[in-house]
């Protein structure tokens, strides 16, 4: 059974770009998106940016002239 996301995604692509789903492989690719989205949702809240600035940003901060 095809995930719910396929038909609305096909319609959105058609409306935005005028492109119809060209073949079964493209439709299968859209169906794979449901699994990818679910995997990304599992990662929500576990990924964070660096706690410390990168070395380049840190060097810029250290070279910054004090405000007058």
Secondary structure, DSSP 4 states (H G I P E B T S, - for coil): ---THHHHHHHHHHHHH-PPP-SHHHHHHHHHHHHHHHHHHHHTTT----SS--HHHHHHHHHPPPP-
